[in-house]
Amino acid sequence: MSGSAPPPPAPSPGDLVHADRVHRRAYTDAALFDLEMERIFERGWVFVGAESEVPAPGDYKTATIGRVPVILSRDKDQGIVVLVNRCMHRGATVCREDYGNTSAFKCLYHGWTYKTSGDLIGVPFGGGYGKGWDKSAFSLRRAPHVGSYAGLVFASLTAVDVDLETHLGGARKYLDLMRDNSATGSLDVARVPERYVVEANWKLQLENVVDGYHPPFTHETAFEAIAREKGHNPATTSTQGSGARCATLGYGHGLLDYSDTDRGYSGKSSDSALAHHASLVERLGQERADEVSNADLQLLVFPNLFVQTGRQHLRVIRPVSVDRTEVYAHPYAVPGGPEDVNKAQLKAIAWWASAGGFGQPEDLEALAACQRGLAAPMAEWNYLGRGLHREVALSELETSGDVTDEVAQRGMYRRWIELMVEQS
């Protein structure tokens, strides 16, 4: 008898996540990955870009929502729109640049041309379609739901059961801290990101950005370099009992909050930083200004956005396949904030997350090692039970624990189950 064995049946999502563990097939099954793209990315709220990336009429950037290519465009008449980047003639992407400014999008294949709002305005040799052909029926498809919070733009390609503010849940409180630190109420996000590839499932990247357990071990070399330069080791604030905490914020969002610790980021006590704090006191009052200035946050907005205030940047997580993920790390400046701090933070993220950085390459190798190990069928489950016995419910949405606990990861998978099983 010849031929290979048939593939195993597609797993049921509800069988893959328990209260304290995740089955390895959640990270390795290609059919399940396809289902995630459909049910999580292409049916819910997904981060697309920042308003500051498209500040002027005609500005655009390209992005993806799951597997769907999209254009974030600022149209002069209709404001910010999210367009499906697919010509309505024969399917080619009509915009092939990462970002830019244009008066129209023109398909390279047959020259069909669209306004920045998506309206079809040019069809070469249009008479070939006959009398009465309705050009308006062939405008670029638009995301039916687009919303912005703190200058961050989210979109959904289908009907949604909750509005954006409801979806953001407890994450709004921390986005508000970042918003209040800015003179404009939003972040000035750099268009050109640091880009890298993680040879691992996208959920491993999400788990990692809210994992306060690994830094002293995975990043030991990086922290030793910091210690030599600064004379102290900020890694100590990542250990159990430091005062830092991990939290889940509802709807899959998660947080590492180091605000009650001192991780030694440069520039925070400079004269200009103190002057900025004084301006915050005048605008917000002493208590809120102190809260804003002390915020040291690592915030995951499920399913594809991570924002960090300690090294000012946001990361966009783009799943490519079951074992490959692209990450785009955009530095940001705080409008109205101290220029020396903004520059110091830009330098810090380059030091950490660039191709030659000290920190991010270590994470990439750790996650790739996880993906390789998950191929082993002898051990079926990843254990996420750390801190389960001591986590504290703070509200209907928020559950908190020590920074080394796996509170945020468990909250992420509770949302994963809701989305994956609800429609199965």
N, C-alpha and C positions, 0 to 999 in steps of 0.2 A: 504494500500500500504506500502510495506516495502522497506528497502534499504536507503542508505545515498544519499544526493544530489550530483550530478556530480561536479567535481572540476571546478573552473572558467577557461575560456579559457586562454591559455598562453598569456601574455601581449606582445604587440609590443614594442620593445626597443625604437623606435622613439617617442612613446607617453609618455615615462616615465621621460624624462629629458627636462626641459625648461631652458631658459637663467638664471633664478634665483631660480630654485627649482628642486627637485628630488622626484618622486613618491615613496611611501613607498614600493611598490612591487619590486622596484629595489633591495631592501635589503632582501625581504622575500620570493620571488618566486623561488622554487627549479628548475623549468624548465628553468627559466632565468639564474640561476647559472650554469646549465649544458651548456647553450649556451655561457656564458662568458668563461668557461674553454676551449671550442672549438675555439671560435673566437678571444679571447684576448691572452690566455696563450699558446695554442697549435698551433697558427698560426703566432706568432710574436716573437720579441726579448724579452727574459726573462733572468734575472740574475740567474746564476747557482752557482758561487763561485768565490773565489779569486785565482790568480795564486800562491800566497804564501801559500795556503792551500795544494797544491800539488807540493812542490818544487823539488822533486827528482824523477827520473824514477821509475815507479812502484807505486808511491803515487796515492791515489784516495780518493774521498769523494762521498757519495751518496746524491742525492737531488731529487727534483721533478720539472717538468714543467707542471703546471696545475695538471692533474691527472696521468701524465706519470712519472714513476720512472726512474731516469737516474743516470749515473755514470760519474763524472768528473774525468778523468784519465790522468796522464802524462805518455805516452808511450815513451820508450827510442828511438824509431825510428821516430815516427810521431808527437812528441810534445803533446800538449794538445788536447784531443778528448772528446766528450760528447757522451756516449753510452746509448741506451735504455736498461734499466736494466730488461731484459726479455729474458729468455732462448728461443732459436729458436726451441726447441723441443716441450715442453709442457707448456711453459709460466711462469715457476717459476722465481722469481727474482734470479739472479745469484750472486749478492753481497748483503749481509744482514747486513754488518757493516756500521757504520756512516762514518768511515774513516780508513785509514791504508796504508800498503805497501804490494804489492804482485807481483809475477811474472805471475800470471794467475788467472782468475775467474772461479771457478768450481761450477756447479749447484749441489745442494744437492740432487736433485730428481733422476737423472739418470747419473750423473757424466760427462755430457758434459762440456768441458773445453775450455776457450777462452783466447787468449792473451789480454794484456792490451789495445791493439789497437782494440779489438773486433773480430779478426779473430778466427774462430773455429779451434782448434788444436788437440782436443781429443774427440773421440766418443767410449765408451766402446762397445766391441763386434760389431765393425763397419761392419763386414761382413754380418750382418743381414739386411743391407739395399740394398744388391745386387750389382752386377758389374756395374760400371759406375756412381754410386751415387756421386753427386757433393757436396762435403763437403763445398766448398767455398760459395755456395749459402745460407748457414745457419750461416753466421757470424752475430754477434750482429748488429742490426741496429744502425746507427750513425746519430746524428743530422747533417743535410746537411749544416747548417750555424753555425759557431762558430767564435766569435770574442772577442778581449780583448781590453780594454781601461783603462789606468792608473792601470793596473794589475787586473782589474775586468773582469770576463769572462761572456759573454752572449751567448745564443744559441737560435736557432729557429728550430723547428721540421719540418717545411715545407718551401716552397719557400717564400721569402720575397720581398716586392716591394722596400725597401730602405736598404742601407747598414747600419752597426752599427753606424758609426759616424753621418750619417743623422738622424737616429732614436734618438740618444742622444740629438740632437738639442741644445738648449741653456744650457742644463745641462753640456755640455763639458767644458764650461768656468769655472764652479765651481769644476768639477773633476780635471781640470788643476791646480787649486789653491792647491788642496790636493796633486797632483802629484809633483808639484814644491817644496813642503815643505819636500819632501823625498829625501834622497841621492840616492835612487835606482829608483826613478820615480814611485813607487807603495807603497801600504800600506802592513804592516805585520799583516795580519788578523789571529786572534786566531782560531784554528780549533774547539775548544770546546766552544759552545755558552751558554749563558743563554737562557733557553727555557720556553715559557709560552703559554697558550691557551687563546684566546679571544673568549668569548661566544657571538660572533657577526659577522655580515657579513664582509668580507675582505675589502670592500670599506670604511666602517666606520673607520677601522684602518688606511687606507691611508689618509682619510680626517683628521684624528687626528694628524698625524705626521707633517702636515703643517698647523696646526691650532694655531695661536698665540693669539687667543681670550680667550681660556679656562684656561691657566696656573694659573693666579692669583686666580682663583676660585676652580678649580679641585685640584690644588696642594698647596692650602693655608697652609696645615699642613707641607708639605715638606719645603716650603719656610720659614715658621716660624722657623723650625729646623735649616736651613741654617743661618737665621738671628741671632739666639742665638749663633751659633758657630763662625760666621764671624763678627758679629757686623754690618751687613748691609743686605739688602734684594734684591738679584738679580732679583726677580720677577718684580720689578718696570720696568725693561727693556722690559717686555712683554706687557705693557699697551699702549693704543693709544697715538700716538704722541711722542714715545720714540726715534724715529730715525730708529728703526728697520722696515723692510718692508717684505711684502709677494709678491711673483711673480709666474707667470706661465711661463714656458720655452719652450712651444711647445711639441707636442707628448704626452701630459698628465703629463709631469714632473712639479714639483713645488718646491718652495724654501721659507724658512724663513731665512732672512739675518739679523743677529744681529751685523755685523762687525762694525757698527758705534756706538755701545753701549758698555758698560762694564758690563758684567754679573758676574764678579768676580770669574772666574774659577781659581783654585789654580795652582800655579807653573808658570804662564805666565811671571812673572817678576823676576824669579830666576836667579842667575848668569849663570847657564847653558843654560837657555832659551835665555838670552841676548847673550851668546856666539854663540848659534845656529843661532840667527838672524844675527849676524855678518858674519857667514859663508854663509847665504843666500844672504847678500849684495854682498859678493865677487863673488858668483856664478850667481846671477840674476840681480844685480844692485839694487840701493837703493829703487826706486819706486816699483818695483815688489816684493822685499823682504818685504817691509812694507805691501803691499797688502796681501801677503801670510801669514805673521805673524798675521795680524789683522783679518783674516778670521774666522768668527764664524757663521757656516752655518748648516742648517737642510735641506737636499736635498732629495727630492723624485724622484726616477727614475722609472717611470711607466712601468710595473704594480706591481713590487714586491720588490723593493730595496729602503731602506732609509739609508742615511749616515749622521752622525752628527759629527762635529769637536769639539764642545764644551765639550761633554763627548764622547771621541773617541770610536765610535762603528758604526757598520752597522747592520741593521736589515733586515732579509729576511722574507717576508710575504708569507705564504703558505695557500691559501684557502683550507678548508677541506670539508665544506658543506655550505649551504646557511647561516647558523647561527653559524658557528664555524670556527675559524682561528687559525693556529699555527704561532708563531713568534719566530725566532731564532736571538738573539742579540749577535753579535760577536765583542768583543773588538778588537781594532787594535793599533799597535804601529807605530810611524813614524820612519822608518829606518834612522839612522844618527841624529835623533832628540835627545833632552836632555833626559837622562834616568829618571831623577826625574819627569819630566813632563809626560812622558809615564806612569810611575808608578802611579802618581797622577790621571791621566785620567782613568786608569784601576780601581782604587779605586772608582772614581766618578761614573762609569757606574755600578759597583757592588752595590754601595749605592742607585743608582736610579732604576735600572731595574732588580735586582735579585728578587727571590721569596719573600725575606723579605725586599725588597727595599722600599724607601719612596715615589717614584714617580710613577713608572709604575703600581703598584696595583690600584692606584686611577684612572688611565686611563682605566684599565680593567673593573672596576666597572661602570664607566661612559658609556663605550661603550656597556656593557651588559645591562645597563638601557635603552640605546637607542634602542637596539634590542627588549627588552621587550615592550617598548612603541610603537614600530612600528607595533605591532600586532593589535593596535586599528584602526578599519576602519572609525571611525568618523572624523579623520583628515588624509587626504590622502597624504599631501605633506610635505617634509622637505624643509625649506626655506634657500637658500644660496645667498641671495641678499645683504649681508653686504658689503658696499664699492663699489657697482656697479656704483654709481653715480660719484665716484671720482677716479676710476682706470685709469691708464695712460698707453698707448701703447708706449713702448720704442723701439720696433723693430717689424719685421714681426712675430717673435716668442714670444717675451717677453712682458708681461703686468704686471704692478707693482701697489701696493697699500700699505696702512698702514698694519703693522704686524697683526693687529686684523681683517683685512678684509678677505673675502672668495674668493680672487682672484685665489689662487691655486686650490681650490676645483672646481671652475667653469671651469678652464682649464682642469682639470682631466676629468670632465664629457663631455666636448667637444670631447676629444679623445675617451672616452668610446662610445659615439654615433657614431663617425666615424667608429670604429671597429665593433660595434654591428649591425649597420644598413647597412653598405656597402655591406654585403654579404647576407642580409636577403631576 
